[in-house]
Every structure is written in structure tokens, then in C-alpha cells.
Amino acid sequence: MIVKNAKVESSAGKQLALAMNFEPDGLYLYGGSSSGQEHFYAAINEAPFDALGYEPRPSMFEALPRLGDGAEVALVDVEPGESYVDPESGEVVDADEP
């Protein structure tokens, strides 16, 4: 199945035309990882940031949050089993039992 210039009609009657060079593995959200599938979901899902040339670009915000522009880093309580970013390593880790 090659999808080129496919038109998706929403309940509001709006159309979205997609022109793709690669066939998606499938259209299930968790059913593959082809570039065609990623492009399809990027086109239909609203996300706060998009990527253009491997650089993040704001799509729902006026700008990317940056510490120099007033963004803040705050200490928060993390419950056992929740994930957080380790400030020293930058890795996402799970909180251990106390």
C-alpha cells in the first residue's frame, strides 16, 4: 500500500492531504516505526513541538522554553515508582522506595 496524496476527512469536513514517499508499516499507533508512519502521525497529531531539520520548533507555543528566557527549574516531590530526570546524569530513572 503506497499512500500518496491521501485525503483524510474529519467530522468537521476539513481535509488533510498527505504526500509520502514511503509506505507506512501500518496506521496503528503502537504498531511499527517506519518513517512513513512517523510522518503520518506527525501530520495528524497536534504536538507542542515539531522537528525541522532535526531542530525542535515550537508549534503550539511562541518559543522554546529556555532558562535564559525565564523558564524555571523547580524541585518537586517524586513518589516511589515514578520517573524523573537525574540532574547529574541527565538520564530518566525510576524513583526507588525510601
C-alpha positions, 0 to 999 in steps of 0.5 A: 500500500503506497499512500500518496496524496491521501485525503483524510476527512474529519467530522468537521469536513476539513481535509488533510492531504498527505504526500509520502514517499514511503509506505507506512508499516501500518496506521496503528499507533503502537504498531511499527516505526517506519518513517512513513508512519512517523510522518503520518502521525506527525501530520495528524497529531497536534504536538507542542513541538515539531522537528525541522531539520532535526531542530525542535520548533515550537508549534503550539507555543511562541518559543522554546522554553529556555532558562535564559528566557525565564523558564524555571527549574523547580524541585518537586516531590517524586513518589516511589515508582515514578520517573524523573530526570537525574540532574547529574546524569541527565538520564530518566530513572525510576524513583526507588522506595525510601 
